[in-house]
Every structure is written in structure tokens, then in C-alpha cells.
Amino acid sequence: MKKTLLAGVSAGLLVAAAASAANAQSIDYGSLEQLFNEPVTTSATGAPQRSTEAPVDMTIISAADIQRSGATDLPTILSRVAGLDVEDRGAGASDVSVRGYNQAMSPRLLVLINGRQVYLDHYGYTAWATLPVQLSEIRQIEVVKGPNSALFGFNAVGGVVNIITVNPKFDNTGDITVRAGTAGYGEVSLAKSFKVGERFSARVSAGASQSDEFKNTVGVAKALLNDPAKLSANIDTVTQLTDKVELRVEGSYSNVQVSDMLSNYAYSPSKYLTSSLKGTLAAETKVGELQLTAYQNDLTAKHVILGQKSRFENKITVVSAQDLFKIGAKHTLRVGAEYRHNEVNTAPIGGAEVSYDVLAASAMWNWAITDKLAFTAAGRYDSLDLSREGTFPAGSPPLGNGYWDRKIEEPSYNLGLVWRATDVDTFKATAARGVQVPTLIDLGALQARVTVGPYTIGLAGNPTLEPAIITNYQLTYERALPAIKAEVSAKVFVQKTEDVKGQPTSAQIDVPATLVSLPVLSYRNIGESKMNGFELAASGQLTGGFRWNADLTHTEVDDEPNTGFSAVIRTAAYGETTPENRGNVSFGWTDGAWTADAYAHVVGQHKAYALYSAAAAPNLVNVEAYTAIGGRVARAFDHGVTVALSGQNLGDNRQRQSAGLEVERRLFLSVSKTW
């Protein structure tokens, strides 16, 4: 039935696309960057824009920024972006969130590679080590803060990290990097693009890395930790079918093991096997730029949950179509439709499958009111049908699979007004509503039994869980100071989350025992949470090849649980676990063949959840303020060879950044060659 529905939807979208002609050609970001003399985005409205002109709060990390960072992973790079919170749970496992609300297996961030969702649907979070992309092949990273479902897609509620890779159609590049470091670190990566004739181009990349896990100073059982290791590969091809029709096909693979911290704040020796295949057909037509995209992500994830080995097989299939067109010179419109099917088996106790189908419609309107004033409105409507097939464990409440026959229908929107008051002054006002759909684990893929003292208790998902609704309002002022080659910005924002999801806890039974069933712990909507704050940032250049950056983000979070619920016990105490203050300072220098950069990431005092104990209720521990220092020194030689020495967490041999493993100082020596 599901395969038939998917085939019908796919065929319908293909017919619709063919009837109207096709879609937008791929974008030459390199040429746009040279034209604007800075990285440029087309993600928000479809038109090339500076980040200051986009109707969202966007920061663009360029390829040069990535190279100078000295980072070996994406979370380290993201930690240096104003307003982003990054918690390193292990040497290969991190959680990233926007302006607080970070948690183990953080589910509030949409992460894309060339428009393909790469967060893992079973738990709804991003295992960053599984991303099949080498740092050297990234053209830019767009970081968008706040709810952006209507502009960027399904479940973009806390923010978006949009990773855009080098396009082989426009960029003939090659890179190989070998890196070695302390704590057993070793890495090799390769990325190369090439052309075959005038109409076919491709890029292939692959990489492998390994390291020792952080030293176990917190008493985690040795069997629950893995030394991180990763193997990944990617291929990206572009075929120019006609002068106005293009086909882009991308495929990827990754095989990863890490020490993950699960959403109940217990460590698990996790292993992931991911693969994906994506095709995009694009064409320029008389009715606009049409695009048809289809992709499938396959995931095998192995965890240890409550001491029980668990294997999840998760498959997601997405088919979407859109048309980008103009009406006159001032109005740009984009209309789209999307279908997705998402399924996973139950675990640790198997025997069933939970799935949902989503149909969505979206529209965007960008109005250039004047040369200085632009307004953007976008809306999206999602209709989700949930279902379950299979058996139930002994002792489950007598509900039946029909209990999962449920529909969730929710709208989301984004509004943005951008006013370039002068050549150097820009004002921006945005409003947004996002919808955080419960994960497949939340909705019933989790089936377990746990022993607490003399009792056996069931652990299960909740198919009646409501989606969390996030609304956000923000005002932004940005000013360029060309006389001193600097830029400054100030932002104020407020946000509200309704129907916050609380985790299961042995301190609170959700479904009482009956004569035929065990008591059950599950996920519940526990109340509201409100956040407000401001962000200040400045950056610039000095004579002599020097550059600098500084930012400060202040947030205040107030949790308002419903009667009968505790945010702490339900591991949703965001008011206490969100730092009020965090910021970054960086200073760099380039002179001919030499480049040097230093970074300081400062996080204020806050609380964190202690490591999980089945016999105790969740509780919080203090995390003192800390400063994570990183840096890189590099020397470029002839023939595209660069030698670099870099380091992370240089200030301390070990540093406590959460209640988990202490983060360690690590040094790296790398040799790379480009051609």
C-alpha cells in the first residue's frame, strides 16, 4: 500500500513537472561570491542575496573560514557562530542547538547537505560524524536561527544548518589531506572534481578517521564507550541534458562508531551505517524555474538502551516539486509540494513498525517594494498520517494498532521585512511559526522493559503526543563601518514553545498498571517554555593582514510546566540548562604564505543533567563557566601544498563542559595539497 502510494505520488509529480517544463539550474556560488565580494545565499528566496539582505537571521561560513578554523569536525566550526550552543559528549559525538534548549540527541535543528535532510529520523537528531562530506569540499555553510519550516522545510524549528558543497559543473577542484594528532588521531580525506565532455561533470570524495575516546573520568562502564571511527564516501554528478535542463544525482555512504549520549543521558556505544541517493531534475521554462527532487535515506543504527542491544532500521523517502517564477520586476514567487514517507522498526523489543506519511504544500512571495525595502512571506501546511503494524510486547496496555491511526495537521509561516535605510544601515524584522513533529521514537518505536527495584515497568512511545509549536519574533540592526573596515550588529528576540515534550522517567508513571498490563513510562507534553534575549556582534579587518571577530549572546529561558509535571524530572529544564551568556572572540593574520588564527569560545555557568541512573530521578549538576581555546598556524608552499598545526581546547588538559566525559586538549598536524 505504501509503495503504491509512493509510486503514485512520484509519478504525479513527474507528470506535473514535465507538463509545466522543468526547474532551476544549479547555482554557481563561486561566481556570485566574486560578484558580491562575499558569500551569497539563494536559499531563502531563490534570488542571490547577501546574508544581510535575506529575510531570515543568517550567518554564512565560507570555505576560507572553514580552512582557517583548524577544526576537524563541523560542531567545532559551528561553536564559533554567535548564538549556537555546542556540547561535546565525546570525541566524536556532539549536540548543537540555537540559543539554548540543547539536550542529549537535540531534535530542534534541521541539517541539510545540498537540500537533503541528514538528521537521523529515528531519534530526530544529527549524529555529526555520520555526515558524508569532507570539510575541503564544502563551499559554504548557512546557519539560520529560529523557526524556518516555511522557507527551508519539514521540522526546521530551532534553526537550520544548510551545507552547500562545491559544484563540479562550475568548480574544477582537487584536494587531499593527511592529518595526525594526539590521542591516536589519524585522518585522510580526498575530494576531486572532473569533467567528461561538455555536458557531464562529477565530484568524488572519501575520507576515514579514528581517534581515542576522551578519558573516562566520570565512571561510565567501559562497555558503553567506543573509540570514534569513521569511513565515508560521496559522489555528485551533474548532467546538462539540454541547454535549459539539468540532472544532478548525488549518492553517499558512511560507516561510523561513536560514544553517543542518548536522550535519557545514558551513554551508548553507537554504530551507524547510512546511505543515500538523491536526484534533482531542473529546468528553465516559460512558466518559471521548475525543480523535481527525490531522495531516499537509509539508516541502520545500533544503540544500547537500558542495557539492551537495540537495532533500528530507518528509511525515509522524499519527493518534492517546486516552481520559482517572477511576476513583473518586483514580485518573486515559489510554490511547492512535498511527499515523505518515514518508517522504523520497534526496539529493543521488536515485532512492529511505526511509520508516517506527510503531504505538504508551501508558497513563498518576495516583494521588492522599493530598491531599499523588501518583504517576504512564506507559508507551509503539513498533513501527517501516523500508523503502526505488528505485535505488542507482553504486558502492554490493550490498545491495538488502531490507536496509532492518527492525523497531525499544522501550518507554519515565515515573515521578513528588510529595510536598507542607507548604504551602511540595514534594519530587519522577522516573525515565524515552526512545528516540531514528535520523532518516530517518541511516537512508538521505543519498546522496552526496565527493572526498577523489585518492579518491572514498560517503556513506550506515545502516539497521542502533540507537536511542539515554536513562535519567534526578532528585530535586527546591522551597520557597516567602511572607514575602519568593520561591521556591527544588534539583535533582540523573543520565543515561545508550546507543548514542550518531556522524556519518560521512573519518577512518574504515565500509564498505571492494570490486572493485565504493566505500568508504563512514556513521553508527555508537559507545558510551555519562553525565551528572550539579545545578540551583539562585531567583526572587521586591520592593516597588516589582521582580522578580528567578537560576539555575545544573552538568553533568559523560563519554563512553565503544567500542573503535575516537573521540568527537571522530565529532563526538559531548559531554563536551568541554558547558559545565560555565551560568546566568541577570534583574531587572525595572513601575510603571504603564513596564516594564523586564534579562537576563544566562552560559556557562562549553567546546569547539566547528571548521567542516567535507572534507580534515581533525573537531577542537575553545576557546570562552571569555561573558555574553550583553539587555533591554527599554517604555511603554504609551492604546488598547492599547505602544512598546518592546529589545536582544540588548548587552555586545559581536560575541561568539564557537561556532566559527561571531560573534553580534552588535542593537537593536530596536517599536510594538504590542492590541484
N, C-alpha and C positions, 0 to 999 in steps of 0.2 A: 504493500500500500504506500509506504513512504517513498520507495524507489520510484513507483509510478507517478506519485505527486511531484517528486523532484524532476523527473524527466519531462512531465507536462509543463511545469513552470519554466524549465530551461528552454524547452522548445518554443514556448510562448514568448519569452524574452528575446530569443534569437530571431523569431519572425518579426517581432516588433522593431528590433534594431535594424533588420535587413529592410523592412518596409520603409523606414524613415531615412535610410542610409546609415552611416556609422559614426565613429566618435573622435574624441580629441587625440591628436598625436602626442607622443611623449615629449617632455619638456627638456630643452637644453638649458639646464640650470647654470652651467659654466658660462655661457654667453650672457645670460641675464645678470650673473654676478659681475661680469666685466662691464656691462652696460650701466648698472646701477652703482658700481664700485663698492658693493656689499652683497652679502647673501640675500636672495629674494625668495619669497614664497608664492605659490599659486594654490595652496591647499584650501584656503578659506573661501575664496570667491571664484576661483578658476582663472583670474587675471593676475599677472605679475604684480607683486606689491612688496614694498619694504615691510619689515615687521611692524614698524610704527604706523603703517597705513592699514594694516589688517584689522578687521572688526572684532578681534579677539586679543587676549593678552598672550603674546607670542614672543619667545626668545629663540633665536636661530644660532645654533652652534655650528661653525663652519669646519671644513676639513682641516684648515690650518689650526683652528682651536684644538681639534682632536689630536693632531700630531704634537702640538706643543704641550699638551696636558701631561704627557708621560704616563698616562693611565693604561692599564692592561685590560680594563673592562668598562662597560657602559655605566654602571652605577657610580663609579668614581668620577666620571665626567659629569654626570647629572648632579652629583652632590655639590658642584661648584656653580649651579644655577640658582639665582635668587628665588627663595620660596619653596625649594624642593627639600624634602626630608628623606634621608637615606640611612637605613640601619643595616650594617653588615652583620649577618647572623653567623657567617662562617667565611672561610677563604674563597668560597665560590658561590655563596648564597647571600642575597641582599633583598631588602624590601624598599620600594620607592613610593612616596606619596607627595601630594601637593599641599603645602600649607597645613601640615598636621594630618591627623587621622591615620597615621601609619600604624600598621599592625602586622603580625606574622601572616604571611600569604595575603598581603594587601590587595583587595579586589577593586580598588577605585580608579585605576589608571588604565586607559586604553593605549596599547603599544602596537604600532604598525610598522611594517617594512614595505615600502612602496605600495601602501594602501592595503596590505594583507595583515589581518589580525594575527599577532603572535603570542598574545597571552594565552594561558592554558585554561580551557573552559571547565575542566572538572572542578577545580578549586577557584577558578576565576581570577588567577593571579599570573604574574610574569616571573618565570624562572629564567633570569637574565642569561645564565650560562647556556641555555638551550638555543639562543638566537643564532641562526646560521649565517652570520655576517662577520666579516673581518673588519677591524677598525679602519684599515687602509682603504677599503672600498666604499666607505661612507662619504657621500657628497656633502650632506648636512643633516643635522638633527633639529627638528622643530619641536620645541617644548611649549605646549599650550596649557594655560592654567584655567581651572574652573570647568563647569559642565559644558560640553560641546557636542552632545549627541546629534543635534540637528545639522551640524556642519561636518562632523567627522565620522559619525556612525554609531552603531549599537554599543551601549554601555559606557560611553565616554562621559563619566560623571565627575570625577575628581580632576581630570586633566588628560592630556594626550601627549605621547611621545611618538612623533612621526619621523621614522628613519628613512632617508632617501639615499639610495646608493648611486654610484657612478653609472651613467647610461652608456652602454657600449656603442650605441648609434652615434654619439657625439664625442666620446672620450676614448682615445686610444691610449690606455694606461697599463702599466705593469708594475708590480711591487712584490718583493719577497722580504720577509723579516724573520730573523732568528733572535730569540731573547732567552736569557738565562738569569736566574736570580737566587736570592737566599731562600731558605725553607724548601729546597728541592724544586724550585720553579723552573719550568722549561716550556718553550713555545716556539712553534714555527708556523708561518702563515704565507699564503701565496694568493695573489689576485692578478689576473691578466685578461685584457680585452683584445679582441681581434675581429677582422672583417673578412668575409668571403664574398668577393664580388662587390657590387654597388648596393645590393639590397638586403644583405644579411650581415648582422653583427652579433657578437656574443661576448660574454664575460664569464669566466670560470674562476672560482675561488675555493680554497680549502684551508683548514687550519687544525692544529692539535695543540693541546696544552695540558700540563699537570702541575700539581704542587702539593705540599704537605698541608693538612688542615691546621688551623690555629691550635696552639697547645691547649689541652683540656684542663683548665684551671678551675672549672665550676662543677666537676664531679659528674659529668654526663657519662653514662655507661658506654664503654668503648665500642660496643656492638652497634651503637646508634649513630656513629660518625663515619664518614667516608673521606678519604683524601680526594680532593676535587680532580677531575679529569674530563677532558672534552675533545671530541672529534666532530668536525662539521664540514659540509661542502655545499656549494651553491652554484647554480648555472642560471644565466639571464640572457635570453636571446631576443633580438628584435628583427622582424622581417618586414620590409616595406613591400606590401603586396601590390599596391599601386601608388601613384604619386600622392593620393589622399587617404589611403587605407593602410593601417599598420597593425601587425600582430606581435604582441610581446608575450613570451612564455618564460616562466620562472619556476625552477624546481630547487628544493633544498632538503638537507638531511642533517640531523645531529644526534649524537650519542653521548650522553652526559651522566656523570655521577657527582653528587654533592652531598653535603650535610645540610638538609633543609630543616627549618623550624616550622612545624605545622601550625595551623590556626589555633590549636589549643596550647601553644607554647611548649610543645614537646619536640625534641629533636628526632629526626628520622634519617637513616641512610637511604637517600632517594636516588633512583635511577630513571632517566628519561630517554626515550627513543622517539624522535619526531621526524616527520617527513611532510612535504607539502608540494602541491603542484598548482600553478596559477596561470591562467591565460587571460589576456586583455585584448580585445579587438576594438580598434579606434579608427574613426574616420571623420573627415571634414565634409560636410554636406550642405545643401541649400537650407536645411532646417536647423543647422547648428552643428556642434561637435558632439557626436554620439559615441558612447562607450558601453561595451558589454564586457563584464568581468565575471569569471567563475574561478573558484579555488576550493581545494579540499585540504584540510589539515588532519593528519593522523598522529595520535599520541599514545604511547604506552608508558605509563607512569607506575613505578613501584615505590611504595612507602611502607613504613612500619607504623601502624595506627594502634595505639593502646597495646603494644607488644605483639600485634598480629600482622603478619605479612599481607599486604594489600596490593592488588594489581588492577589498575584502571585502564580500559581501552576506550579512548575518547575519539570520536570522529565528528568533524564539523564541515559542512558543505555550504558554500555561499555563492549565490548567483545574483548579480545586480546589473542594472542598466540605468543610464542617465543621459540627459541631453543638456548641453550648455549652449545657450544662444543669446543674442542681443536683440533688443527692440529699440531702434534708434541708436543714438550715440551714448545715451545716459543710463540705459537700463540693461543689466545683465541678469539672466535668469538661468537656473539649473533645476531640473526636475528629475526625480529618480524613483526607482522601485527596487526592492531587495527581498530575496527569499533566503532563509537559512534553516538548516536542519542540524541539530546538535544532539548527540546521543552518547551515553556512557553506561557501563555495567555497574551493578552494585558491588560494594566491597567494604570491609574484609569478608563479609558473608555474601556470597554470590547468589545466583539464581534468578536475577531480574535485570531489567534495563530501564533507565529513565531517559526520556528524550523530550524535546520540544521543537516545534516548527514556528518560525516567525515570518510574517509578512509585514513589510514596512513600505511606506510611501513618504517621500521627502520633497521639499521645494526650497529654493533659495532665491532671493531677489536683492540685487545690489543696485542702488540708485545713486548715481553721481549727480547730486543736487546742483552743485557748483564745482568749480575747479578746486575749491578748498573744503567742501563739505560733502560727505558721503554717508549713506545709510544702508545697512544690511539687515534683512530679516530672513530667518530660516526656520522651518518647522519640519517635524518628523512625527509620524504616528506608527507605533509598533503594536502588532496584534500577535500574541504568543499563545500557542496551544500546547499544553503540557499533557504528557501521557506516561504510563508505566505498563510494562509487560513482565510477567514472570511470577515466581513464588515468593512467599514471605517466610522469614525465619520462625522457628517455633517460639511461641510466647509473645508474638507481635499482637497488637490490638487488632480485632477483627474488622478491618477497614475495607479491604478489597481494592483492586486496581482502579475501580471506578472513582475512588477518592482522588485520583490524580487527573481525572478528566476536568481540566480547568483552563480558563482563558484569562490572560492578563492583557489589558489594552491601556496604553498610556501615550500621551503626547509629550513631546519635548520641543523646546524652542531656543533660538539664539537671536538676540537683537544687539546691534552695534552701531553707534554713531561716532564718526571720526571727523574732527574739525581741525584743519591745519590753519590756525589763526594767523600765523605769519610763516615766513620761510624757516623759522627756527622753533616755533611753538606749536605743539600738537596736543589737542585735548581728545579724550576718548571716553565714552560712556557705554557700558555693556550690561545686559541683563540676560539671564539664562535659566532654563529649567532642564535638568537631566534626570534620567530614570536608571537606577541601579537594579537590574534584574537579579533575583537570587541565583546563585550558582547551581550547577547540577548536584553538587554535594549537598547544598542547603535543601534542595527540593526532593531529596530521597535517595541519592546514590550512596550515601553513607548508611551502612547497616552493620551494627557491631553489638557485641555483648561485653560489658565491663563488670568486674567484680570489685565492689566497694565494701570492705569488711566482710560480713557473712552474707551479703546480698548480691544477687545478680541483677543488673539493670540493663535495659535495652538502650541503644544509641541509634537514632534515626533522623533522617531529614524530615522536613515539614512542607508538604505540598501546598499548604494554605498560606505560606509566608508571603507577605506583601512586598513589592519592590520599594526600595528607599527612594524618596524624591528629594533632589538637591536643587535648591534655587540660590542664585548668586547674583549680586549686583556690585559693580565696580566702576570707579572713576579713576582716570589716568591722566597725568600731565607729563609731557616729555619736552625737553628743551635741548637744542643743540647749541654748543658754545664754540663756534668755529675759530674765534680768536685764540683760544687756548687748546683747540683740538680735543674737545671733551663733550660729553653728553650726560645729562642728569634726568632722572625720572622720579615721580612720586605716585603711589597708588594707594587707594583706600578701598576696602571691600567688606561686604557682609555676606554671610552664607547661612543657610538653614537646611538641615537634613531631617526629614520626617520619616517615621517608621524605620528607625535605626535597627539593624539586625544584631541580636545578641547571640552569643555562642552557647552551646549546651554546657551545663555544669552539674556536677554531682551534688552541689549545694542546693539545687532546686529541681524538683521533679516536675516535668511538664505534662505527662500523661500518667495519672495514677494507675496502680496495679488493679486488676480485676481477678475474678476467680479463674480466668482462662488466659490472662496476659500479664507480662512483667511490667513494672513501672518503666517509663521511657523518658530519656533526656533528648531534647531537640532544640532547634533554632526557633527564636521568637522575635517578633517586633516588640521592642521594649520602650520606645519613646522618641524623643526629639533631641537634637543637638544643634547648637547655634555657635557660629564663629564670626568674629570680626577682626580686622587688623589693618596694617599698612605695610608698605614696602618702599624702601628708598634705595636708589642705585645710582652709581656714577661710574664713568669709565672715560679713558682718554689716552692720548699719546704725548710723549715729551720728546724734546730734541735729543739726538744721540741714539735713536732707535729704541727708546724706552716706552713701555705701555703699562697701564695700571687699571684696576677694577676694584670696586668696593660695593657691597650691598648689605642691607639689614632688613629682615622681615620680622614683624611682631604680630603675633596672633593671640587671641583670647578665646578659648572654647568653653562653652557652658553646656553640660549635659543635663537633660531634663527627662529622666526615666519615668515611665508610668508607674502608678501605684502597684506595689507588689514586686517590682523589679529593681535590681541594683546594677548600675553600670559597671561597677568594679567586678562583681561576681559574674556578670555576663561577658566579661573581657571586652567591654566597649566603653571603658572610662577614658574617652578621648580628651576630656578636659584636663586630666592629670598626666596623661602620657604624651601630650603635645607640648613641646618646648614653647615658651612664650617668645623667646628670641633665638634667632639663628642668623648667621651672616657669613660673608666671604670677603677675603682680601687677596688680591693677586698682583704680582709685579713681574714684568718680563722685559727682556732686552734682546735685540738682534743686531749684530754687527758683522756683516759679511757672512762668513761661513759659520760663525758662532751664534747659538741661541741659548738663552737661559730663562727659565720661568720658575716662580715660587708661588705656592698656594697655601692659604690658611682657611680652613672651614671651622667655624666656631658654632657650638651648640650650647644653649643655656641649660641650666639644671631642670630636670623633669623626672618623672617616674616611669618605670617599665614593669611589665609583668614578669614575676618570678617564673622559673622553669616549672613545668607542669608536674603536679603530683596528684594521682587519682584519688588519694585519700584526703586531700585538703581542698578548700575552696580557693579560687584564684586570688592572688594577693599581689600588691605592688611593692616595689623596692625603689630606693632612690638611685638616680644616676647623676653624678656630679657634672657640672659644666666641663666641657673638654674642647680642645682645639686639635684638629687633625691637620697635619702639615705634609705637603707633598711638593715635589719639584722635579725639574728635568734640566740637564745640560747636554747640548748636542753640538756636534761638529760635522759639517757637510764637507765631503771630499769630491774629487772629480768622478765622473762616470756615474753620478747619481747615488753614491754611497754615503750613508749617514751613520755615525756611531753616537749613541746616546746613553747616558747614565741617568736613571730616574729612581724615585722612591716614593713610598706611601706611608703615612702615619710615622713620620720621621721624628716626631717630638718625644715619643716614649717607646720603650721596648715592647710594652703591652699597654693597651688603653681600654678602659671599660666604656663602651658606648651603648650597651644594653645589658639585660640580665643574663645574656647568653655568653658565648665564647668571647674572650677578650681579643680585640683586634691587635695585630702585631705589626711591628716595623718590618718593611720589606724593601729590598733594593734590587734593581734590575739593570742589566747591561744588554743593549740591543744593537744589532747591526742590520741595516735595511738597505736595499738597493731598488731604485726605480728606473724604469726604462720605457 
